[in-house]
């Protein structure tokens, strides 16, 4: 299992998430991604749905999606 903190990318983390899955995560391995759900001081949960959609489009399995704290979210993904 590997963990990646993408919070520093704010709402532009999707490409980096896909790149990490493609290059750094082995097939069958689980990765945890941490990202922000706050934009300009307001909660924006669109990132949660979009991240799930991106994972599905890439053919991977979303195992879990949960709120980490007031501004951060985590998703757990198994690479196919």
Secondary structure, 3 states (H helix, E strand, C coil): CEEEECHHHCCCCHHHHHHHHHHHCCCCCEEEEEEECEECCEECCHHHHHHHHHHHHCCCEEEEEEECCCCEEEEEEECC
